[in-house]
């Protein structure tokens, strides 16, 4: 029996009754939170706050969050060169992903939801809520790929621009591409955790539909990971700093597309890890040996031996 959305609420006109919609989303979130804690045997806290904001505000909030990370890394706002790259990074050609969009901010422990969600179909609300709760669950045990990437990447970029150092630009390109793979995997993990939770709540039909959508998106987009991996190889052959910088900017742009479909690309691999190693395997993979090759996403079974080998090695070291 489904626990989240009653027939009465399904028929509610969300545009005419926004307050009821907000209350329903909050109740949906709390119900999923309770079940997710039970399914994975983890007692993690609910969000400190849930805010419904406009699409433009969501984009500004994401931009501010990224800029805060940059400031913590020692980047001054007067750096014209970095500002130009920062603007490139924020230009997302897949703006439609913000239509039914939410994101969790660990900084203020707040879930931000696009107000368009107030008029979304119940199954869309359920899937988004479950995904963001999975993000909150994982944030308790794992570091942020984006935040861990920012400081070394910024330093490398500014140094490379100042000295025209090709080697430093190559290093930046490799760090960024590795970070994209980590983000794709983590997003896939959130989706795998979310769908397993929803399956336990009587949403088998919806989960089947969502998995079909994920598979279709995966099939269309999986080539993107091979593309940026090949870009890394191409970059290693470039000797002129100007060529490598152009390649880096190209990767920054294409990566925005990849981030927009990350949960499509990461779900099959994440589900494979979750099924074989459970939530502990997910944490271990993200923190200790993330999949950094396109082949692992194209054929998830090829990643399991590597993960198993790393886990055994890690356990051996702990015994010593």
FENKA-V174489 format. One record per residue. N is the residue number from 0. SS is DSSP state (~ for helix, > for strand, _ for the rest). Layout:
n	ss
N	SS
N	SS
This chain:
n	ss
0	_
1	_
2	_
3	_
4	_
5	_
6	~
7	~
8	~
9	~
10	_
11	_
12	_
13	_
14	_
15	_
16	_
17	~
18	~
19	~
20	~
21	~
22	~
23	~
24	~
25	~
26	~
27	~
28	~
29	~
30	~
31	~
32	~
33	~
34	~
35	~
36	~
37	~
38	~
39	_
40	_
41	_
42	_
43	_
44	_
45	_
46	_
47	_
48	>
49	>
50	>
51	>
52	>
53	_
54	~
55	~
56	~
57	~
58	~
59	~
60	~
61	~
62	~
63	~
64	~
65	~
66	~
67	~
68	~
69	~
70	~
71	~
72	_
73	_
74	_
75	_
76	_
77	_
78	_
79	~
80	~
81	~
82	~
83	~
84	~
85	~
86	~
87	~
88	~
89	~
90	_
91	_
92	_
93	_
94	~
95	~
96	~
97	~
98	_
99	_
100	_
101	>
102	>
103	>
104	>
105	_
106	_
107	_
108	_
109	>
110	>
111	>
112	>
113	>
114	~
115	~
116	~
117	~
118	~
119	_
120	_
121	~
122	~
123	~
124	~
125	~
126	~
127	~
128	~
129	~
130	~
131	~
132	~
133	~
134	~
135	~
136	~
137	~
138	~
139	_
140	_
141	_
142	_
143	_
144	~
145	~
146	~
147	~
148	~
149	~
150	~
151	~
152	~
153	~
154	~
155	~
156	~
157	~
158	~
159	~
160	~
161	~
162	~
163	_
164	_
165	~
166	~
167	~
168	~
169	~
170	~
171	~
172	~
173	~
174	~
175	~
176	~
177	~
178	~
179	~
180	~
181	~
182	~
183	~
184	~
185	~
186	~
187	~
188	~
189	~
190	~
191	~
192	~
193	~
194	~
195	~
196	~
197	~
198	~
199	_
200	_
201	_
202	_
203	~
204	~
205	~
206	~
207	~
208	~
209	~
210	~
211	~
212	~
213	~
214	~
215	~
216	~
217	~
218	~
219	~
220	~
221	_
222	~
223	~
224	~
225	~
226	~
227	~
228	~
229	~
230	~
231	~
232	~
233	~
234	~
235	~
236	~
237	_
238	_
239	_
240	~
241	~
242	~
243	~
244	~
245	~
246	~
247	~
248	~
249	~
250	~
251	~
252	~
253	~
254	~
255	~
256	~
257	~
258	~
259	~
260	_
261	~
262	~
263	~
264	~
265	~
266	~
267	~
268	~
269	~
270	~
271	~
272	~
273	~
274	~
275	~
276	~
277	~
278	~
279	~
280	~
281	~
282	~
283	~
284	~
285	~
286	~
287	~
288	_
289	_
290	_
291	_
292	_
293	~
294	~
295	~
296	~
297	~
298	_
299	_
300	~
301	~
302	~
303	~
304	~
305	~
306	~
307	~
308	~
309	~
310	~
311	~
312	~
313	~
314	~
315	~
316	~
317	~
318	~
319	_
